[in-house]
Amino acid sequence: MTAAQIAYATQETYALEKHYYELVTLPTPVHFLFDSFARTMEQTGKNYILIPAAYSVLHRPLFFVFRIEEGEVPVYHYQHVMANRKIVRRYDPNREYWPDGR
């Protein structure tokens, strides 16, 4: 079975990068974590990744939520970030995002 993956080089992924860099203090560039994120979501059957409060600029756990595109290889598309059960960042399809969180 081929491993799941994050949708690469899409506006949704560029939004994920931007929101990750705005909200997460981990020193690892997010694109190095994409495979780990996809593998974790596939193995747990969940459509989100949890970032602990210790690595959050909001000092609250962050849930990065994805939409799953089923197929031979599941593809995860970023949708939004939640903290305290509220959406704090959301992918906006009417906005143009740039690679590397710019």
NORSUL-V681864 format. One record per pair of residues at least 24 apart in sequence whose ideal C-beta (glycine too) atoms are under 8 Angstrom apart, sorted by the first residue. I is the first residue (numbers start at 1). J is the second residue. Records with the same first field share a line. If there is no record, write none. Layout:
I->J  J
This chain:
2->72  73
3->35  38  39  42  73
4->38  39  41  42  73  74  75  76
5->34  35  38  73  74  75  76
6->34  35  37  38  66  75  76  78
7->69  75  76  77  78
8->34
9->99
10->77
11->91  93  95  96  97
12->77  78  79  91
13->77  78
14->97  98  99  101
15->78  89  91  92  95  97
16->64  78  91
17->97  99  100  101
18->97  98  101  102
19->64  78  81  89
20->64  101
21->101
22->57  89  101
23->51  56  57  58  62  81  88  89
24->51  55  56  57  62
25->55  56  57
26->51  55
30->101
31->100
37->64  76
38->74  76
41->66  68  76
42->74
47->76
48->82
56->83
58->83  88
60->84
62->88
